[in-house]
């Protein structure tokens, strides 16, 4: 698999996501080609990558939500147990 270039744009750059896509493009194509080479068809491989990406994004969102909830609970005044 090909190397992925480092980001050169700052986090607030509006084109950063495009640069990320460009950086990942050849590694993505290599991944799909590797899947096809062992017998998966191209559509299956692409759908699998989309599902993996979607599941990963959902997990990130769940983790962020849990972190926010824990932060709120930790910041809340504690009740006395008496």
C-alpha positions as CSV (number, residue, x, y, z in Angstrom):
1,X,0.0,0.0,0.0
2,X,1.3,3.4,-0.8
3,X,2.3,6.0,1.7
4,X,-0.1,8.6,2.9
5,X,1.1,12.2,2.9
6,X,1.0,14.3,6.0
7,X,-1.5,17.2,6.2
8,X,0.0,20.5,5.1
9,X,-3.1,22.6,5.8
10,X,-4.1,23.9,9.2
11,X,-7.1,22.5,11.0
12,X,-9.2,25.5,10.1
13,X,-8.4,25.4,6.3
14,X,-11.7,24.9,4.4
15,X,-9.9,22.7,1.9
16,X,-8.4,20.3,4.4
17,X,-10.9,17.6,3.8
18,X,-10.1,17.7,0.1
19,X,-6.4,17.4,0.8
20,X,-7.2,14.4,3.1
21,X,-9.1,12.7,0.3
22,X,-6.2,13.3,-2.1
23,X,-3.8,11.9,0.4
24,X,-5.9,8.8,0.9
25,X,-6.9,8.2,-2.7
26,X,-4.1,5.9,-3.8
27,X,-4.1,3.9,-0.6
28,X,-7.8,3.5,-1.0
29,X,-7.4,2.3,-4.6
30,X,-4.7,-0.1,-3.5
31,X,-7.0,-1.5,-0.8
32,X,-9.8,-2.0,-3.3
33,X,-7.3,-3.6,-5.8
34,X,-6.0,-6.0,-3.1
35,X,-9.6,-7.1,-2.3
36,X,-10.4,-7.6,-6.0
37,X,-7.1,-9.6,-6.4
38,X,-8.3,-12.1,-3.8
39,X,-11.7,-12.6,-5.3
40,X,-14.0,-9.8,-4.0
41,X,-15.7,-7.7,-6.7
42,X,-15.1,-4.0,-6.7
43,X,-18.6,-3.0,-5.6
44,X,-18.4,-5.4,-2.6
45,X,-15.1,-4.0,-1.6
46,X,-16.3,-0.4,-1.9
47,X,-19.5,-1.1,0.1
48,X,-17.5,-2.9,2.8
49,X,-15.2,0.2,3.1
50,X,-18.2,2.5,3.2
51,X,-19.8,0.3,6.0
52,X,-16.5,0.2,7.9
53,X,-16.2,4.0,7.7
54,X,-19.8,4.5,8.7
55,X,-19.5,2.2,11.7
56,X,-16.2,3.9,12.7
57,X,-17.9,7.3,12.5
58,X,-20.8,6.1,14.6
59,X,-18.4,4.7,17.2
60,X,-16.5,8.1,17.3
61,X,-19.8,9.9,17.8
62,X,-20.9,7.6,20.6
63,X,-17.5,8.0,22.3
64,X,-17.7,11.8,22.0
65,X,-21.3,11.7,23.4
66,X,-20.2,9.6,26.3
67,X,-17.2,11.9,27.0
68,X,-19.5,14.9,27.0
69,X,-21.9,13.1,29.4
70,X,-19.1,12.2,31.7
71,X,-17.7,15.7,31.6
72,X,-21.2,17.1,32.5
73,X,-21.6,14.6,35.3
74,X,-18.2,15.4,36.7
75,X,-18.9,19.1,36.6
76,X,-22.3,18.8,38.3
77,X,-22.4,19.7,42.0
78,X,-22.3,16.7,44.1
79,X,-25.2,16.0,46.5
80,X,-24.6,15.2,50.1
81,X,-25.4,11.6,51.0
82,X,-26.8,12.7,54.4
